[in-house]
Amino acid sequence: MVLDRLRRIDETRLEVPLNYKAGMRVPGIIYVDSILEKELEVQSVDQVANVATLPGIINVSTAMPDIHTGYGFPIGGVAAFDLKEGIVSPGGVGYDINCGVRLLRSNLSKKDVVPKIRELVEVLYNEIPSGVGSKGKIRLGQDDEKKILVKGAQWAVENGMGDASDIERIESGGRIEGADPTIISNKAYERGRAQQGTLGSGNHFLEIQFVDEIYDEKAANSLGLFMDQITVMIHTGSRGFGHQVCTDFLEVMERAASKYKIELYDKELACAPFNSPETQDYLAAMRAAANYAWANRQCIMHWTREAFMKVLGAAPRTLGMGLIYDVAHNIAKIEEHIVDSKKKKLIVHRKGATRAFPPGHPELPEIYRHLGQPVIIPGDMGRASFVLLGTERAMQETFGSTCHGAGRVMSRHQAIKRAKGRAIWREMEDKGIIVRSAGRGTLAEEMSEAYKDISDVINVVHKAGISRKVARLRPMGVIKG
């Protein structure tokens, strides 16, 4: 069996050795324990090995415990590349550029919301468009859309959707410099124009939760979390805009790989040298899509606050709905890391992986620099989500990265087949979770059995020391795309 060729390093790590596949420049490391090892797909392990063949890769091709098969890179994949010898691959970012998660705290307790949970879910479902091809309440002209691509979440704040204090609680301040609206295709503009402020489809969601366990009281207090507290989690990305940007540049990168004579062990790893014009154009377009996504989550958060005020009849100060943090988990960023005892700038690809920077890191906002980066990990709609913090171990082993979610164990088609004859919404209500979705098919695709148990995933990253547990959040109400 192919997986017999993997070597267990310790209780949380498997090595994909250099001789696993011809052409590997570095080994692979997969963060799984003996429980999650049973769910490993051969194809996703092959993808870890394929990434290890790419030019300029530094140290290791890494995969997180939520690993499953993706386009080119596995979902859960992390790889860093040298800026001189290395490459950039859209497959290492994914179609949903800057798919990410943001978490809101509140002054509310579970008892305050239980009587109103059904009404809250209905209002949020009506106020925040979701589903395939959903269109938002914002109608953008091309000039406005270009401003979003440069300003990101700041654009939303400037247009009355949020507060200036939100910006410091967003990774990269809610915008990456270097976005270039002039290289975006007309088709991408068309797809993005009506989708700003929408959840979209698939595994995207808005979830009303409560804190049901705290593992680190001091850290929880610093983040503003307490037992039975109501929180809201928003999971979405750059929608059709980012998907089109990726589609456009995959074609460019396929030609570039041939032009620069890069040997690809999988055509889905189409790439170009970092310093090539093709890569610089892709990065400028990817940053524009990332900024679009940060604006998107900012708008949705604003309408979420309004919905709570409307249903609960409470003033903003009473609700206290403040942003804890917003993280990206599909992105490539230039960062400084220690390589061979020297600081070096690298381009780090994270595809289904979250930054987990340690206390004291200069890229963290001042309010969290003493703590480490808040890490927000959503589970499936029937179990739980987690708040963690970044660690120094993550910087040493994973280029400051950890997992991003539970990770699928069934394809969407398999999940729909398994759910045949079942009423998933009723099963959720039996657990005390009110759910609304744009279609029954979505609930079948996203049922809990389609995912790994998020607790198993979190236990691996916590035991491995690449992030540390702070709190667990249980769902009460879910709006699914």
SEKE-407097 format. One record per residue: residue in three letters; residue number from 1; x, y, z of N, C-alpha, C in turn. Coordinates in steps of 0.1 Angstrom, whole numbers. Layout:
  marlo  mifi     nx     ny     nz    cax    cay    caz     cx     cy     cz
    ala   NUM      X      Y      Z      X      Y      Z      X      Y      Z
...
REM end
This chain:
  marlo  mifi     nx     ny     nz    cax    cay    caz     cx     cy     cz
    met     1      8    -12      0      0      0      0      9     13      0
    val     2      5     22     -8     13     35     -9     15     42      4
    leu     3      5     42     12      6     50     25     16     43     35
    asp     4     19     30     32     29     23     41     43     29     39
    arg     5     45     37     29     58     43     26     60     56     35
    leu     6     49     60     42     51     72     50     57     67     63
    arg     7     64     77     70     71     74     82     66     82     94
    arg     8     62     76    104     57     84    116     69     90    124
    ile     9     69    103    125     80    110    132     76    111    147
    asp    10     64    114    150     59    114    164     44    113    164
    glu    11     37    115    175     23    112    176     15    122    167
    thr    12     20    133    162     12    142    154     17    144    140
    arg    13     28    138    136     34    141    123     38    128    116
    leu    14     35    128    103     39    118     93     49    124     83
    glu    15     59    117     80     68    122     69     65    115     56
    val    16     65    123     45     64    118     32     79    119     27
    pro    17     86    108     27    101    108     25    104    112     10
    leu    18    117    116      9    121    121     -4    120    110    -15
    asn    19    120     98    -11    119     87    -21    105     83    -24
    tyr    20     95     90    -18     81     87    -21     78     89    -36
    lys    21     84     99    -42     81    102    -56     94    108    -62
    ala    22     97    104    -74    109    110    -81    107    125    -83
    gly    23    118    132    -81    117    147    -83    115    155    -71
    met    24    112    149    -59    109    156    -47    122    163    -43
    arg    25    121    176    -40    133    184    -36    134    185    -21
    val    26    123    183    -14    122    184      0    112    173      5
    pro    27    113    169     17    103    159     22     89    166     25
    gly    28     79    158     27     66    163     31     64    160     45
    ile    29     56    168     52     52    166     66     37    167     66
    ile    30     30    157     71     15    158     73     12    157     88
    tyr    31      5    167     93      1    167    107    -11    159    110
    val    32    -10    146    113    -21    138    116    -17    128    127
    asp    33    -26    125    136    -24    115    146    -29    101    141
    ser    34    -29     91    149    -33     78    145    -48     77    141
    ile    35    -56     86    147    -70     87    144    -72     92    130
    leu    36    -67    104    127    -69    110    114    -61    104    103
    glu    37    -50     96    106    -42     89     96    -51     79     88
    lys    38    -61     74     95    -70     64     89    -79     71     78
    glu    39    -80     84     78    -88     91     68    -80     97     57
    leu    40    -67     95     57    -59    101     47    -62     95     33
    glu    41    -63    104     23    -65     99      9    -51     98      2
    val    42    -49     88     -5    -37     86    -13    -35     98    -22
    gln    43    -45    103    -28    -44    114    -38    -39    127    -31
    ser    44    -44    129    -19    -39    141    -12    -24    140     -8
    val    45    -20    128     -4     -6    126      0      2    128    -13
    asp    46     -2    122    -24      5    125    -37      6    140    -40
    gln    47     -4    147    -36     -3    162    -39      7    168    -30
    val    48      9    164    -18     19    169     -9     33    166    -15
    ala    49     35    154    -21     47    151    -28     49    159    -40
    asn    50     39    161    -48     40    169    -60     44    183    -57
    val    51     39    189    -47     43    203    -43     58    203    -40
    ala    52     63    192    -34     77    191    -30     86    191    -42
    thr    53     81    189    -54     89    189    -66     91    203    -72
    leu    54     84    213    -67     84    226    -74     97    234    -71
    pro    55    102    241    -81    114    249    -79    114    259    -67
    gly    56    125    259    -60    127    269    -50    119    267    -37
    ile    57    113    255    -35    106    252    -23    116    252    -11
    ile    58    112    257      0    121    258     12    117    248     22
    asn    59    126    239     26    126    230     38    116    219     36
    val    60    103    222     34     93    211     35     80    215     28
    ser    61     73    205     23     59    206     18     50    201     29
    thr    62     42    210     35     34    207     47     19    206     44
    ala    63     13    197     52     -2    196     51     -7    195     66
    met    64    -18    202     68    -25    202     81    -34    190     83
    pro    65    -39    188     95    -47    176     98    -61    176     91
    asp    66    -65    188     86    -78    188     78    -75    186     63
    ile    67    -64    180     60    -60    177     46    -70    169     38
    his    68    -73    174     26    -81    165     16    -77    170      2
    thr    69    -81    163     -7    -76    165    -21    -82    178    -26
    gly    70    -73    186    -33    -77    199    -38    -73    200    -53
    tyr    71    -72    212    -58    -68    215    -72    -53    218    -71
    gly    72    -44    209    -76    -30    211    -75    -24    208    -61
    phe    73    -25    218    -53    -21    216    -39    -32    209    -31
    pro    74    -29    202    -21    -40    196    -13    -46    208     -5
    ile    75    -59    207     -1    -65    216      8    -59    213     22
    gly    76    -54    223     28    -46    221     41    -31    222     38
    gly    77    -27    226     26    -13    226     22     -7    240     25
    val    78      6    239     29     14    251     31     28    248     24
    ala    79     32    258     17     46    257     11     51    271      9
    ala    80     64    273     12     71    285     11     82    284      0
    phe    81     84    295     -7     93    295    -19    102    307    -18
    asp    82    115    304    -22    125    315    -23    121    325    -34
    leu    83    124    338    -31    120    348    -41    129    349    -53
    lys    84    141    342    -53    149    342    -64    148    330    -73
    glu    85    148    318    -66    147    306    -74    133    300    -74
    gly    86    124    305    -66    111    299    -64    100    304    -74
    ile    87     88    298    -72     77    300    -81     65    305    -73
    val    88     55    309    -80     41    311    -75     31    303    -83
    ser    89     22    296    -76     12    288    -83     -2    291    -78
    pro    90    -11    295    -87    -25    297    -83    -31    285    -76
    gly    91    -26    273    -79    -31    261    -73    -28    261    -58
    gly    92    -18    269    -54    -14    270    -40    -22    280    -32
    val    93    -31    287    -39    -40    296    -32    -55    292    -33
    gly    94    -58    287    -45    -72    281    -47    -81    291    -55
    tyr    95    -92    286    -59   -102    294    -66   -108    305    -57
    asp    96   -111    302    -45   -118    312    -36   -107    320    -29
    ile    97   -101    329    -36    -90    337    -30    -95    344    -17
    asn    98    -87    343     -7    -90    349      6   -104    345     11
    cys    99   -107    332      9   -117    326     17   -112    327     31
    gly   100   -120    331     41   -115    333     54   -127    334     64
    val   101   -123    337     77   -133    336     87   -131    349     96
    arg   102   -142    354    100   -141    365    111   -151    361    122
    leu   103   -147    365    134   -154    362    146   -158    375    154
    leu   104   -171    376    157   -176    387    165   -179    382    179
    arg   105   -176    390    189   -180    388    203   -192    396    206
    ser   106   -198    394    217   -209    403    221   -210    403    237
    asn   107   -219    412    242   -221    413    256   -233    403    260
    leu   108   -238    396    250   -250    388    252   -246    374    258
    ser   109   -255    368    266   -254    354    270   -264    346    262
    lys   110   -262    333    263   -270    323    256   -285    325    260
    lys   111   -288    327    273   -301    329    277   -308    341    271
    asp   112   -300    351    267   -306    363    261   -311    361    247
    val   113   -305    351    240   -308    348    226   -317    336    223
    val   114   -317    326    232   -325    314    229   -339    317    226
    pro   115   -346    326    233   -360    329    229   -362    336    215
    lys   116   -351    342    210   -352    349    198   -344    343    186
    ile   117   -339    331    189   -330    325    179   -336    322    166
    arg   118   -348    318    165   -355    315    152   -357    328    145
    glu   119   -361    338    151   -364    351    145   -350    357    140
    leu   120   -340    356    148   -327    361    144   -322    354    131
    val   121   -323    341    131   -319    333    119   -327    338    107
    glu   122   -340    340    108   -348    344     97   -344    358     92
    val   123   -342    367    101   -338    381     97   -324    381     90
    leu   124   -315    373     96   -302    373     90   -302    366     76
    tyr   125   -310    356     75   -312    349     62   -317    358     51
    asn   126   -327    367     56   -333    376     46   -324    388     43
    glu   127   -316    392     53   -307    404     51   -294    401     44
    ile   128   -289    389     45   -276    386     39   -278    375     28
    pro   129   -277    380     16   -279    370      5   -270    358      5
    ser   130   -275    346      2   -267    334      2   -271    325    -10
    gly   131   -263    316    -13   -266    306    -23   -258    308    -36
    val   132   -259    299    -45   -252    300    -58   -256    312    -66
    gly   133   -247    320    -70   -250    332    -78   -257    343    -71
    ser   134   -258    342    -58   -265    352    -50   -260    366    -53
    lys   135   -269    376    -53   -266    390    -55   -269    398    -43
    gly   136   -260    408    -40   -261    415    -28   -269    428    -29
    lys   137   -270    435    -18   -278    448    -17   -270    459    -23
    ile   138   -257    457    -25   -248    468    -29   -247    467    -44
    arg   139   -250    478    -51   -249    479    -65   -236    488    -69
    leu   140   -226    482    -74   -214    488    -76   -212    493    -91
    gly   141   -207    505    -93   -202    509   -106   -188    505   -107
    gln   142   -182    505   -119   -169    500   -120   -159    508   -112
    asp   143   -161    521   -110   -152    529   -102   -152    525    -88
    asp   144   -164    522    -83   -165    517    -69   -158    504    -67
    glu   145   -160    495    -77   -154    482    -76   -139    483    -76
    lys   146   -134    492    -84   -119    494    -84   -114    499    -71
    lys   147   -122    507    -64   -118    512    -51   -118    501    -41
    ile   148   -128    492    -41   -128    481    -32   -115    472    -34
    leu   149   -111    470    -47   -100    462    -49    -87    467    -44
    val   150    -86    480    -42    -74    487    -36    -76    488    -21
    lys   151    -88    492    -16    -90    496     -2    -94    485      7
    gly   152   -100    474      1   -105    463      9   -116    467     20
    ala   153   -114    463     32   -124    465     42   -125    480     45
    gln   154   -114    488     43   -115    502     45   -126    509     37
    trp   155   -128    504     25   -138    509     16   -152    508     23
    ala   156   -155    496     29   -167    494     36   -169    503     47
    val   157   -158    505     55   -159    514     67   -161    528     62
    glu   158   -155    533     52   -157    546     46   -171    548     41
    asn   159   -178    537     38   -191    538     33   -202    535     43
    gly   160   -198    536     56   -207    535     67   -210    521     72
    met   161   -202    511     67   -204    497     71   -192    493     81
    gly   162   -194    497     93   -184    493    103   -177    505    109
    asp   163   -167    503    118   -160    513    125   -145    512    122
    ala   164   -138    523    124   -124    523    121   -117    513    130
    ser   165   -122    511    142   -116    501    152   -116    487    146
    asp   166   -125    484    137   -126    471    131   -113    468    123
    ile   167   -107    478    117    -96    476    108    -84    469    115
    glu   168    -81    473    127    -69    468    134    -71    454    138
    arg   169    -83    449    137    -86    435    141    -88    426    128
    ile   170    -82    430    117    -83    422    105    -69    419    100
    glu   171    -66    407     96    -53    403     91    -49    413     80
    ser   172    -37    418     81    -32    428     71    -39    441     71
    gly   173    -47    444     82    -55    456     82    -66    456     72
    gly   174    -70    444     67    -81    443     57    -78    447     43
    arg   175    -65    449     40    -61    452     27    -46    448     25
    ile   176    -43    443     13    -29    441      9    -25    451     -1
    glu   177    -14    457      1     -9    467     -9     -4    459    -21
    gly   178     -4    466    -33      1    460    -45    -10    454    -54
    ala   179    -23    456    -50    -34    452    -59    -34    462    -71
    asp   180    -37    456    -83    -38    464    -95    -51    461   -102
    pro   181    -60    471   -101    -73    469   -108    -73    469   -123
    thr   182    -62    474   -129    -61    475   -143    -59    462   -150
    ile   183    -54    452   -143    -51    439   -150    -63    428   -148
    ile   184    -74    433   -141    -85    424   -139    -93    423   -152
    ser   185    -98    411   -155   -106    409   -168   -120    415   -166
    asn   186   -126    418   -177   -140    423   -177   -149    413   -171
    lys   187   -146    400   -174   -155    390   -169   -155    389   -153
    ala   188   -143    391   -148   -141    391   -133   -149    403   -127
    tyr   189   -148    415   -134   -155    426   -129   -170    424   -130
    glu   190   -175    418   -140   -189    415   -142   -194    405   -131
    arg   191   -186    395   -128   -190    385   -118   -190    391   -104
    gly   192   -181    401   -101   -180    407    -88   -189    418    -85
    arg   193   -195    424    -95   -202    437    -94   -214    435    -85
    ala   194   -221    424    -86   -234    422    -79   -232    413    -67
    gln   195   -220    408    -64   -218    398    -53   -211    404    -40
    gln   196   -208    417    -40   -202    422    -28   -213    422    -17
    gly   197   -209    417     -5   -219    416      6   -228    403      5
    thr   198   -222    392      0   -230    380     -1   -222    368      4
    leu   199   -229    359     10   -222    347     16   -218    337      5
    gly   200   -226    336     -6   -223    326    -16   -228    312    -12
    ser   201   -222    302    -17   -227    288    -16   -217    279     -9
    gly   202   -220    266    -10   -210    256     -5   -209    256     10
    asn   203   -196    256     15   -194    255     29   -194    269     36
    his   204   -197    279     28   -198    293     34   -210    294     44
    phe   205   -208    302     54   -219    303     64   -218    315     73
    leu   206   -229    318     79   -229    327     91   -235    319    102
    glu   207   -229    320    114   -233    311    125   -234    319    138
    ile   208   -245    318    145   -247    323    158   -243    311    168
    gln   209   -233    315    177   -227    304    185   -227    309    200
    phe   210   -224    300    209   -221    304    223   -209    297    227
    val   211   -202    303    236   -189    297    242   -193    287    252
    asp   212   -189    274    249   -193    263    258   -181    257    266
    glu   213   -169    261    262   -158    257    270   -146    266    268
    ile   214   -139    269    279   -127    278    279   -115    270    284
    tyr   215   -105    269    276    -93    262    279    -82    271    286
    asp   216    -82    284    283    -72    293    288    -79    306    292
    glu   217    -82    307    305    -90    318    310    -84    331    307
    lys   218    -71    332    310    -64    345    308    -65    350    293
    ala   219    -62    340    284    -62    344    270    -77    347    266
    ala   220    -86    340    271   -100    343    267   -104    356    272
    asn   221   -100    360    284   -103    373    289    -97    384    280
    ser   222    -85    382    276    -78    392    267    -86    393    254
    leu   223    -92    383    249    -99    383    236   -114    388    238
    gly   224   -118    389    251   -132    394    254   -142    382    253
    leu   225   -137    370    256   -146    358    256   -149    354    270
    phe   226   -162    349    272   -166    344    285   -176    332    283
    met   227   -178    324    293   -187    312    292   -201    317    289
    asp   228   -208    309    280   -222    311    275   -223    324    267
    gln   229   -213    330    264   -213    342    256   -218    339    242
    ile   230   -226    348    236   -229    347    222   -218    353    213
    thr   231   -215    345    203   -205    350    193   -211    348    179
    val   232   -206    354    169   -210    352    155   -198    350    146
    met   233   -199    339    138   -188    336    129   -192    337    115
    ile   234   -184    344    106   -187    346     92   -176    339     84
    his   235   -180    330     75   -170    323     67   -174    325     52
    thr   236   -167    333     45   -169    334     30   -156    341     24
    gly   237   -156    343     11   -144    348      5   -147    358     -6
    ser   238   -140    357    -17   -141    367    -28   -151    363    -39
    arg   239   -159    353    -36   -170    349    -45   -166    347    -59
    gly   240   -175    351    -69   -172    348    -83   -161    357    -88
    phe   241   -158    368    -82   -147    376    -86   -134    369    -84
    gly   242   -131    363    -73   -119    356    -70   -118    344    -79
    his   243   -129    337    -81   -129    325    -89   -125    328   -103
    gln   244   -130    339   -108   -126    343   -122   -112    347   -123
    val   245   -107    354   -113    -92    358   -113    -84    345   -114
    cys   246    -87    335   -106    -80    323   -106    -81    316   -120
    thr   247    -93    315   -125    -95    309   -138    -86    316   -149
    asp   248    -87    329   -149    -79    337   -159    -64    334   -158
    phe   249    -59    333   -146    -44    332   -144    -40    317   -145
    leu   250    -48    308   -143    -44    294   -146    -40    292   -160
    glu   251    -47    298   -169    -44    297   -183    -30    304   -186
    val   252    -28    316   -180    -16    323   -181     -4    315   -176
    met   253     -6    308   -164      5    301   -158      8    288   -165
    glu   254     -2    282   -171      0    270   -179     10    273   -191
    arg   255      8    284   -197     17    288   -208     30    292   -203
    ala   256     30    299   -191     43    303   -185     52    291   -181
    ala   257     46    281   -175     53    269   -171     61    263   -183
    ser   258     54    263   -194     61    258   -207     72    267   -211
    lys   259     69    280   -211     78    291   -215     91    290   -207
    tyr   260     90    288   -194    101    288   -185    107    274   -183
    lys   261    102    265   -190    107    251   -189    106    245   -175
    ile   262     95    247   -168     93    242   -155     86    228   -156
    glu   263     93    218   -151     87    204   -152     76    203   -142
    leu   264     64    200   -146     53    198   -137     49    183   -136
    tyr   265     48    179   -123     44    165   -121     29    164   -120
    asp   266     22    176   -121      8    176   -122      5    190   -128
    lys   267     -2    189   -140     -5    202   -147    -13    212   -139
    glu   268    -20    207   -128    -27    216   -119    -18    225   -111
    leu   269     -5    222   -111      5    230   -104     11    241   -113
    ala   270      4    244   -124      9    254   -133     14    266   -125
    cys   271     26    271   -129     33    282   -121     43    289   -130
    ala   272     49    299   -124     59    307   -131     69    312   -120
    pro   273     81    316   -124     91    321   -115     85    334   -108
    phe   274     89    335    -95     84    347    -87     87    360    -94
    asn   275     99    362   -100    102    374   -106     97    376   -121
    ser   276     89    367   -126     84    368   -139     73    378   -140
    pro   277     70    384   -152     59    393   -153     45    386   -151
    glu   278     45    373   -155     32    365   -153     29    364   -138
    thr   279     39    361   -130     37    360   -115     33    373   -109
    gln   280     40    384   -113     38    397   -107     24    401   -110
    asp   281     19    398   -122      5    402   -126     -5    393   -118
    tyr   282     -2    380   -116    -11    372   -108    -12    377    -94
    leu   283      0    380    -88     -1    385    -74     -8    398    -73
    ala   284     -7    407    -82    -15    420    -82    -30    417    -83
    ala   285    -33    407    -91    -48    404    -92    -53    396    -80
    met   286    -44    387    -75    -48    380    -63    -50    389    -51
    arg   287    -41    399    -50    -43    409    -39    -56    417    -40
    ala   288    -59    420    -53    -72    427    -55    -84    418    -51
    ala   289    -83    405    -54    -94    396    -49    -94    394    -34
    ala   290    -82    394    -28    -82    393    -13    -88    406     -7
    asn   291    -86    417    -13    -92    429     -8   -107    429     -9
    tyr   292   -112    424    -21   -126    422    -23   -132    414    -12
    ala   293   -125    403     -8   -131    394      2   -131    401     15
    trp   294   -121    408     19   -122    415     32   -133    426     32
    ala   295   -135    432     21   -147    442     21   -160    434     22
    asn   296   -160    422     16   -172    414     16   -176    410     31
    arg   297   -166    405     38   -169    401     52   -172    413     61
    gln   298   -166    425     57   -169    437     65   -184    441     63
    cys   299   -189    440     51   -203    444     48   -212    434     55
    ile   300   -209    421     54   -218    411     61   -218    413     76
    met   301   -207    417     82   -206    419     96   -215    431    100
    his   302   -215    441     92   -223    453     95   -237    450     95
    trp   303   -242    442     85   -256    439     85   -260    429     96
    thr   304   -250    421    100   -253    412    111   -255    420    124
    arg   305   -247    430    126   -249    439    138   -263    446    137
    glu   306   -267    450    125   -280    457    124   -291    447    127
    ala   307   -290    434    122   -300    424    124   -302    422    139
    phe   308   -291    421    147   -292    419    161   -299    430    168
    met   309   -296    443    164   -302    454    170   -317    454    167
    lys   310   -321    450    155   -335    450    151   -343    440    159
    val   311   -338    427    160   -345    417    166   -345    418    181
    leu   312   -334    422    187   -333    423    202   -337    437    207
    gly   313   -339    446    198   -343    460    202   -333    466    212
    ala   314   -320    464    209   -309    468    218   -300    478    211
    ala   315   -294    487    218   -285    497    213   -271    490    210
    pro   316   -263    496    201   -250    490    199   -241    488    211
    arg   317   -242    498    220   -234    497    233   -238    485    241
    thr   318   -251    483    242   -257    471    250   -253    458    244
    leu   319   -253    457    230   -250    445    223   -235    442    224
    gly   320   -227    453    223   -212    451    224   -206    442    213
    met   321   -212    442    201   -208    433    190   -195    438    184
    gly   322   -184    434    189   -171    439    184   -164    427    177
    leu   323   -156    431    167   -148    421    160   -136    416    168
    ile   324   -135    403    169   -123    398    176   -111    397    166
    tyr   325   -114    390    155   -103    390    144   -109    384    132
    asp   326   -102    386    121   -105    381    107    -92    376    101
    val   327    -93    363     97    -81    356     91    -84    351     77
    ala   328    -74    351     69    -75    345     55    -70    331     56
    his   329    -76    322     48    -70    309     47    -68    303     33
    asn   330    -69    312     23    -65    309      9    -58    321      3
    ile   331    -44    321      5    -37    333      1    -22    330     -1
    ala   332    -15    338     -8      0    337     -9      5    351     -4
    lys   333     14    351      5     19    364     11     35    363     12
    ile   334     41    375     10     55    376     12     57    379     27
    glu   335     65    370     33     67    371     47     82    369     50
    glu   336     86    373     62    100    371     67    100    359     76
    his   337    109    349     73    111    337     81    125    334     83
    ile   338    129    326     93    142    322     96    145    309     88
    val   339    155    310     79    160    299     71    175    297     73
    asp   340    179    286     77    194    284     80    199    295     89
    ser   341    192    298     99    196    308    110    196    322    105
    lys   342    191    325     93    191    338     88    176    342     84
    lys   343    173    355     86    160    360     82    160    361     66
    lys   344    149    356     61    148    356     46    133    359     42
    lys   345    131    366     32    118    369     27    114    357     17
    leu   346    102    352     20     97    341     12     83    344      7
    ile   347     78    337     -3     64    337     -7     57    325     -1
    val   348     49    327      9     42    315     15     28    313     10
    his   349     26    301      4     13    297     -1      5    290     11
    arg   350     -7    295     14    -15    287     23    -28    285     16
    lys   351    -31    272     14    -44    268      8    -52    259     17
    gly   352    -62    266     24    -68    258     35    -59    257     47
    ala   353    -53    268     50    -44    269     62    -44    283     67
    thr   354    -43    285     80    -44    298     86    -31    302     92
    arg   355    -28    315     91    -16    321     97    -17    319    113
    ala   356     -6    316    119     -6    314    134      6    320    140
    phe   357      8    333    138     20    340    142     21    341    158
    pro   358     33    340    163     35    340    178     34    353    184
    pro   359     34    353    198     34    366    205     47    374    201
    gly   360     45    387    200     56    396    197     59    398    182
    his   361     52    391    173     54    392    159     50    406    154
    pro   362     59    413    146     56    426    142     44    428    133
    glu   363     39    417    127     28    419    118     14    418    126
    leu   364     15    415    138      3    414    146     -1    428    151
    pro   365    -15    430    152    -19    443    158    -14    445    172
    glu   366    -12    457    176     -7    459    189    -15    453    200
    ile   367    -29    453    198    -38    448    209    -36    433    212
    tyr   368    -30    426    202    -28    411    203    -13    407    203
    arg   369     -4    417    203     10    413    201     15    405    213
    his   370      9    408    225     14    401    237      8    386    238
    leu   371     -3    384    230     -9    371    231     -5    361    220
    gly   372     -2    367    208     -1    358    196    -14    360    188
    gln   373    -13    356    175    -24    358    166    -36    350    170
    pro   374    -48    356    171    -60    348    172    -62    340    159
    val   375    -65    327    162    -67    317    151    -81    312    152
    ile   376    -89    314    142   -103    311    142   -106    299    133
    ile   377   -110    288    138   -112    276    131   -126    271    131
    pro   378   -134    272    120   -147    267    120   -148    252    118
    gly   379   -158    246    125   -161    232    123   -173    230    113
    asp   380   -179    219    114   -192    217    106   -203    223    113
    met   381   -215    224    106   -226    231    112   -233    225    124
    gly   382   -229    212    127   -236    205    138   -227    203    150
    arg   383   -214    206    149   -205    203    160   -200    216    167
    ala   384   -188    220    164   -183    231    172   -172    238    163
    ser   385   -168    250    168   -157    258    162   -148    261    173
    phe   386   -136    266    170   -126    268    180   -119    282    178
    val   387   -114    287    189   -105    299    189    -92    294    195
    leu   388    -81    297    188    -68    293    193    -59    305    192
    leu   389    -46    303    195    -36    314    194    -24    308    187
    gly   390    -17    317    179     -5    313    172      7    311    182
    thr   391     17    303    178     28    300    186     42    301    179
    glu   392     52    301    187     66    302    182     69    289    175
    arg   393     63    278    180     66    265    173     61    265    159
    ala   394     49    271    157     44    272    143     54    280    134
    met   395     60    290    139     70    298    131     82    289    128
    gln   396     86    280    137     98    272    135     95    260    125
    glu   397     82    255    125     79    243    118     71    245    106
    thr   398     61    254    106     51    255     95     50    269     89
    phe   399     61    276     90     61    290     85     49    298     91
    gly   400     47    296    104     36    303    111     22    299    106
    ser   401     19    286    105      6    282     99      0    271    108
    thr   402    -13    270    107    -21    259    113    -32    255    104
    cys   403    -41    247    109    -53    242    101    -63    253     98
    his   404    -73    250     90    -83    260     87    -97    256     89
    gly   405    -99    243     92   -113    238     94   -113    223     97
    ala   406   -124    217     95   -125    203     98   -119    194     87
    gly   407   -122    198     74   -117    190     63   -127    179     59
    arg   408   -130    178     46   -140    169     41   -135    155     42
    val   409   -144    145     44   -142    131     43   -151    125     32
    met   410   -161    133     28   -170    128     17   -170    139      6
    ser   411   -171    135     -6   -174    145    -17   -188    150    -15
    arg   412   -191    160    -22   -205    166    -21   -215    156    -27
    his   413   -211    149    -37   -220    139    -43   -222    127    -33
    gln   414   -211    123    -27   -213    112    -17   -222    116     -5
    ala   415   -220    129     -1   -229    134     10   -243    134      6
    ile   416   -246    139     -6   -260    139    -10   -266    125    -11
    lys   417   -258    116    -15   -263    102    -16   -266     97     -2
    arg   418   -257     99      7   -258     95     21   -270    101     28
    ala   419   -274    113     24   -285    120     31   -298    118     25
    lys   420   -299    109     14   -311    107      7   -322    101     17
    gly   421   -334    107     17   -344    103     26   -344    109     39
    arg   422   -334    117     42   -333    123     55   -336    138     55
    ala   423   -341    144     66   -344    158     67   -333    164     76
    ile   424   -322    169     69   -311    173     77   -315    185     86
    trp   425   -323    194     81   -327    205     89   -334    201    102
    arg   426   -342    190    101   -349    185    113   -339    179    123
    glu   427   -330    171    117   -319    165    126   -312    176    133
    met   428   -309    188    127   -303    199    133   -311    205    144
    glu   429   -324    206    141   -333    212    152   -334    203    164
    asp   430   -333    190    161   -333    180    173   -321    182    182
    lys   431   -311    188    176   -299    191    184   -299    205    190
    gly   432   -310    213    187   -312    226    192   -305    237    183
    ile   433   -303    233    170   -297    242    161   -307    246    150
    ile   434   -310    259    149   -319    263    138   -311    267    126
    val   435   -315    261    114   -307    263    102   -316    267     91
    arg   436   -310    277     83   -317    281     70   -307    280     59
    ser   437   -311    276     47   -302    274     36   -310    278     23
    ala   438   -302    282     13   -308    285      0   -313    273     -7
    gly   439   -309    261     -3   -314    249     -9   -312    236      0
    arg   440   -320    226     -1   -319    214      6   -306    207      3
    gly   441   -302    208    -10   -290    201    -14   -278    206     -6
    thr   442   -277    219     -3   -266    224      4   -265    218     18
    leu   443   -276    216     25   -276    210     38   -271    195     37
    ala   444   -275    188     27   -270    175     25   -255    175     23
    glu   445   -250    183     14   -236    184     11   -228    188     24
    glu   446   -234    196     33   -226    201     44   -229    194     57
    met   447   -236    183     57   -240    176     70   -227    172     77
    ser   448   -228    170     90   -216    168     98   -208    156     94
    glu   449   -215    145     89   -208    133     86   -199    135     74
    ala   450   -201    146     66   -193    148     54   -179    154     58
    tyr   451   -177    156     71   -165    163     76   -158    154     87
    lys   452   -145    156     88   -138    151     99   -143    157    112
    asp   453   -141    151    123   -145    157    136   -135    168    139
    ile   454   -140    180    140   -132    192    143   -124    190    155
    ser   455   -129    183    165   -122    182    178   -109    174    176
    asp   456   -109    163    167    -97    156    163    -87    164    157
    val   457    -91    173    148    -82    182    140    -75    192    150
    ile   458    -84    198    159    -78    207    168    -69    201    178
    asn   459    -72    189    183    -63    182    192    -49    180    186
    val   460    -48    177    173    -35    175    166    -27    188    166
    val   461    -33    199    162    -25    211    161    -21    216    175
    his   462    -30    214    185    -27    218    199    -16    209    204
    lys   463    -17    196    203     -6    187    207      7    189    200
    ala   464      6    193    187     19    195    180     25    209    184
    gly   465     17    217    190     22    230    195     22    241    184
    ile   466     15    239    173     15    249    162      4    259    164
    ser   467     -5    257    174    -14    266    179    -20    261    192
    arg   468    -25    269    200    -30    264    213    -44    269    216
    lys   469    -52    259    222    -66    261    224    -69    272    234
    val   470    -79    280    230    -84    290    240    -99    288    243
    ala   471   -107    285    233   -122    284    236   -128    275    225
    arg   472   -140    269    229   -148    262    220   -162    268    219
    leu   473   -167    269    207   -179    276    204   -189    266    198
    arg   474   -201    265    203   -212    256    198   -222    264    190
    pro   475   -227    258    179   -237    265    170   -251    265    176
    met   476   -258    276    174   -272    277    178   -281    280    166
    gly   477   -276    288    157   -283    292    145   -273    293    133
    val   478   -277    287    122   -268    287    110   -275    291     98
    ile   479   -269    300     90   -273    304     77   -263    299     67
    lys   480   -267    289     59   -257    283     50   -259    288     36
    gly   481   -248    289     29   -249    293     14   -255    282      6
REM end
